[in-house]
Amino acid sequence: MNIDKPLLKSLLIMADIIEVRDPYTGGHVWRVSQYAKLLATKIGLPKDEVIQISIAAYLHDLGKVGIPDDILHKAEALTDAEYAIIKTHPSIGGRLLGGHPLAELVASAANEHHERMDGKGYPHGLRGDQISLTARIVSVVDAFDAMTSTRPYRKGMAAETALSILEKESGTQFDGELVKQLNKLGVSGDLQHILGHSADGIPIITCPHCGPVIAVPRNTKDGDIIYCRACHSELTLHQVGNTFESEMTGMTDDPRNLEPRANEDAVEDVLAQI
């Protein structure tokens, strides 16, 4: 597949920096990308198309750069006015990518991932096959990851529960055949190595003080120090088997420790498939 890797890497890093604004979505775009790759493979798409869909899925939330932090971080139910603002992020993402050299590969996922099969989605009210296959795949796996991930107002659901909810919305909100195939992946256990991870082989950890997700680098060692950007806690990591537990050591006000950083391991995972 002939893609300018440095150009693509700049987009992937931008997607990660945008994601870091929300401390509860660590690894979301990587997981959506990996789920999309599995689902595209499951339905028999050729390798180049699978890779394109995986890349587009990683970039689907670029438009959230235009959503104010107080709305992105709100733990309570959104007002109608706030929800209307949230609903602008697909259009913003579509416009951001509109003139980009890679737009043809990735823009539909950003612009259409909240459309619905019954035409009641946004921003354009597209229906059925009017929605690109890429966006239909991203829509299903984006919802699955949202339901299985912890948020300020609820714990993440079990995969089986999320899949059953998708099944209930099959044919109305989501493409029925894609839901069916994702269920098969769930039953066979093929989603488990992605669930609860921020990159390949890297389980997510949470801040013991305030709860947000912290993506740890692949080369993390026992005793390393990390920082929670939400509550500014300094944390020591203790290795337990294949994952880490975090322990508070104090607070920090050093902006160098709290600056947003891209999930470089996840970016490299995506680039490695090309």
C-alpha positions as CSV (number, residue, x, y, z in Angstrom):
1,M,0.0,0.0,0.0
2,N,1.6,3.3,-1.2
3,I,1.1,5.8,1.7
4,D,3.5,8.6,2.7
5,K,4.4,7.3,6.2
6,P,5.8,10.6,7.6
7,L,2.6,12.4,6.5
8,L,0.4,9.8,8.0
9,K,2.4,9.7,11.2
10,S,1.8,13.4,11.7
11,L,-2.0,12.8,11.5
12,L,-1.9,9.9,13.9
13,I,0.1,11.9,16.4
14,M,-2.4,14.7,16.1
15,A,-5.2,12.3,16.8
16,D,-3.5,11.1,19.9
17,I,-2.8,14.6,21.2
18,I,-6.5,15.4,20.7
19,E,-7.5,12.3,22.6
20,V,-5.2,13.2,25.5
21,R,-7.5,16.1,26.2
22,D,-10.0,13.6,27.7
23,P,-8.4,11.7,30.5
24,Y,-11.0,8.9,30.3
25,T,-10.4,7.9,26.7
26,G,-6.8,6.7,26.8
27,G,-6.1,4.2,24.0
28,H,-9.6,4.7,22.5
29,V,-8.5,5.5,19.0
30,W,-6.0,2.6,19.0
31,R,-8.6,0.2,20.2
32,V,-11.2,1.4,17.6
33,S,-8.5,1.0,14.9
34,Q,-7.7,-2.5,16.0
35,Y,-11.3,-3.6,16.3
36,A,-12.0,-2.1,12.9
37,K,-9.1,-4.0,11.4
38,L,-10.4,-7.3,12.9
39,L,-13.9,-6.7,11.7
40,A,-12.8,-5.6,8.2
41,T,-10.7,-8.8,8.0
42,K,-13.6,-10.9,9.3
43,I,-15.9,-9.8,6.5
44,G,-13.3,-10.7,3.9
45,L,-12.0,-7.4,2.7
46,P,-8.7,-7.3,0.8
47,K,-5.6,-6.4,2.8
48,D,-5.1,-2.9,1.4
49,E,-8.7,-2.0,2.3
50,V,-8.3,-3.5,5.8
51,I,-5.3,-1.3,6.4
52,Q,-7.1,1.8,5.0
53,I,-10.1,1.2,7.4
54,S,-7.7,0.7,10.3
55,I,-6.0,4.0,9.6
56,A,-9.3,5.8,9.1
57,A,-10.6,4.4,12.4
58,Y,-7.6,5.8,14.2
59,L,-8.5,9.3,12.9
60,H,-12.3,9.2,13.4
61,D,-12.4,11.6,16.4
62,L,-10.1,14.3,15.0
63,G,-13.1,16.7,15.1
64,K,-13.1,16.7,18.9
65,V,-10.4,19.3,18.7
66,G,-13.3,21.8,18.2
67,I,-15.2,20.7,21.3
68,P,-14.7,22.7,24.5
69,D,-13.0,20.9,27.4
70,D,-15.8,21.5,29.8
71,I,-18.2,19.6,27.6
72,L,-15.7,16.7,26.8
73,H,-15.0,16.3,30.6
74,K,-18.5,16.7,31.9
75,A,-19.5,13.8,34.2
76,E,-23.2,14.7,34.3
77,A,-25.7,14.4,31.5
78,L,-25.2,17.0,28.7
79,T,-27.8,19.7,28.2
80,D,-29.5,19.8,24.7
81,A,-27.2,22.8,23.9
82,E,-24.1,20.9,24.9
83,Y,-25.1,17.8,23.0
84,A,-25.7,20.0,19.9
85,I,-22.1,21.1,20.2
86,I,-20.8,17.5,20.6
87,K,-22.7,16.6,17.4
88,T,-20.6,19.1,15.4
89,H,-17.4,17.0,15.8
90,P,-17.9,14.8,12.7
91,S,-18.3,17.8,10.5
92,I,-15.3,19.4,12.1
93,G,-13.3,16.3,11.4
94,G,-14.5,16.1,7.9
95,R,-13.4,19.7,7.2
96,L,-10.0,19.2,8.9
97,L,-9.3,16.3,6.6
98,G,-11.1,17.8,3.5
99,G,-8.0,19.3,1.8
100,H,-5.4,16.8,3.2
101,P,-3.5,14.6,0.8
102,L,-4.8,11.5,2.6
103,A,-8.4,12.7,2.7
104,E,-9.7,10.1,0.2
105,L,-8.5,7.3,2.5
106,V,-9.7,8.6,5.8
107,A,-12.3,11.4,5.7
108,S,-15.5,9.3,5.6
109,A,-14.8,7.8,9.0
110,A,-14.4,11.2,10.6
111,N,-17.4,12.6,8.9
112,E,-19.9,9.7,9.0
113,H,-19.2,7.6,12.1
114,H,-22.3,8.9,13.8
115,E,-24.7,8.3,10.9
116,R,-27.3,5.6,11.4
117,M,-28.7,2.9,9.2
118,D,-32.2,4.3,9.7
119,G,-31.2,7.8,8.7
120,K,-31.6,9.3,12.2
121,G,-27.9,10.0,12.7
122,Y,-25.8,13.0,12.2
123,P,-24.4,15.3,10.7
124,H,-26.1,14.5,7.4
125,G,-28.9,12.0,8.1
126,L,-27.4,9.4,5.7
127,R,-29.2,6.1,5.5
128,G,-28.1,2.5,4.8
129,D,-25.6,2.2,1.9
130,Q,-25.4,6.0,1.7
131,I,-23.0,5.6,4.6
132,S,-19.5,4.4,3.5
133,L,-18.5,0.9,4.6
134,T,-15.6,2.3,6.4
135,A,-17.9,4.6,8.5
136,R,-20.3,1.7,9.2
137,I,-17.5,-0.4,10.5
138,V,-16.1,2.4,12.7
139,S,-19.6,3.2,14.0
140,V,-20.0,-0.3,15.4
141,V,-16.6,-0.7,16.9
142,D,-16.6,2.9,18.3
143,A,-19.8,2.2,20.2
144,F,-18.4,-1.1,21.4
145,D,-15.3,0.5,22.8
146,A,-17.3,3.4,24.4
147,M,-19.5,0.9,26.2
148,T,-16.7,-1.3,27.4
149,S,-14.5,1.6,28.6
150,T,-14.8,3.3,32.0
151,R,-16.2,6.9,32.1
152,P,-16.5,9.3,35.0
153,Y,-20.2,8.4,35.4
154,R,-20.0,4.6,35.0
155,K,-17.7,1.6,34.9
156,G,-17.1,-0.1,31.6
157,M,-19.5,-2.9,30.6
158,A,-18.6,-6.5,30.0
159,A,-18.0,-7.3,26.3
160,E,-21.0,-9.6,26.3
161,T,-23.3,-6.9,27.6
162,A,-22.0,-4.4,25.0
163,L,-22.4,-6.9,22.2
164,S,-26.0,-7.6,23.3
165,I,-26.8,-3.9,23.2
166,L,-25.4,-3.6,19.7
167,E,-27.5,-6.6,18.7
168,K,-30.7,-4.8,19.9
169,E,-29.7,-1.8,17.7
170,S,-28.8,-4.0,14.7
171,G,-30.4,-2.7,11.5
172,T,-31.5,0.6,13.0
173,Q,-28.4,2.3,14.4
174,F,-25.9,-0.2,13.2
175,D,-25.3,-2.4,10.1
176,G,-26.8,-5.7,11.0
177,E,-24.2,-7.9,9.2
178,L,-21.3,-6.0,10.9
179,V,-22.9,-6.5,14.3
180,K,-23.3,-10.2,13.6
181,Q,-19.6,-10.6,12.6
182,L,-18.4,-8.5,15.6
183,N,-20.4,-10.9,17.8
184,K,-18.6,-13.8,16.3
185,L,-15.3,-12.2,17.0
186,G,-16.5,-11.7,20.6
187,V,-17.6,-15.3,21.0
188,S,-14.3,-16.6,19.7
189,G,-12.3,-14.4,22.1
190,D,-10.6,-12.4,19.3
191,L,-11.4,-9.1,21.0
192,Q,-9.9,-9.8,24.4
193,H,-6.3,-8.7,23.5
194,I,-7.6,-5.3,22.6
195,L,-10.1,-4.8,25.3
196,G,-8.6,-2.8,28.2
197,H,-5.3,-2.0,26.3
198,S,-3.8,1.2,25.0
199,A,-1.5,-0.5,22.5
200,D,-0.5,-4.0,21.5
201,G,0.5,-5.9,24.7
202,I,0.1,-2.8,27.0
203,P,-2.9,-3.0,29.4
204,I,-4.2,0.4,30.5
205,I,-3.9,1.5,34.1
206,T,-6.0,4.0,36.1
207,C,-5.1,6.7,38.5
208,P,-5.8,5.5,42.0
209,H,-6.8,9.0,43.1
210,C,-9.2,10.2,40.5
211,G,-9.8,7.3,38.1
212,P,-8.7,8.4,34.6
213,V,-6.9,6.1,32.2
214,I,-3.1,6.4,31.8
215,A,-1.4,4.9,28.8
216,V,2.0,3.6,29.8
217,P,4.9,3.2,27.2
218,R,5.9,-0.2,26.0
219,N,9.3,0.1,27.6
220,T,8.0,0.9,31.1
221,K,9.8,-0.9,33.9
222,D,9.0,-1.6,37.6
223,G,9.5,1.5,39.6
224,D,9.0,4.0,36.8
225,I,7.3,7.3,37.5
226,I,4.3,8.6,35.6
227,Y,1.9,11.5,36.1
228,C,-1.9,11.8,35.9
229,R,-2.8,14.9,33.9
230,A,-6.3,15.1,35.5
231,C,-5.4,15.4,39.2
232,H,-1.6,16.1,38.8
233,S,-0.7,13.0,40.9
234,E,2.8,11.6,40.7
235,L,2.6,7.8,40.5
236,T,5.1,5.0,41.0
237,L,4.4,1.9,38.8
238,H,4.7,-1.6,40.3
239,Q,4.8,-4.5,37.9
240,V,2.3,-7.3,38.6
241,G,2.6,-10.1,36.0
242,N,2.0,-8.5,32.6
243,T,0.6,-5.2,33.9
244,F,1.3,-2.5,36.4
245,E,-0.4,-1.1,39.5
246,S,0.0,2.5,40.4
247,E,0.8,4.1,43.8
248,M,0.5,7.8,44.6
249,T,3.7,9.5,45.8
250,G,2.5,13.1,45.9
251,M,1.4,15.9,43.6
252,T,3.2,17.9,41.0
253,D,2.8,21.3,39.5
254,D,5.6,20.9,37.0
255,P,4.1,21.6,33.5
256,R,6.9,19.5,31.9
257,N,5.5,16.4,33.6
258,L,1.9,17.2,32.8
259,E,2.2,18.1,29.1
260,P,0.1,15.9,26.7
261,R,2.1,13.2,25.0
262,A,1.1,11.1,22.0
263,N,0.7,7.3,22.5
264,E,3.7,6.6,20.3
265,D,3.5,2.8,20.8
266,A,0.0,2.9,19.3
267,V,1.1,5.1,16.4
268,E,3.9,2.7,15.6
269,D,1.5,-0.3,15.8
270,V,-0.6,1.3,13.0
271,L,2.4,2.3,10.9
272,A,3.9,-1.2,11.1
273,Q,1.0,-2.7,9.2
274,I,1.7,-0.7,6.1
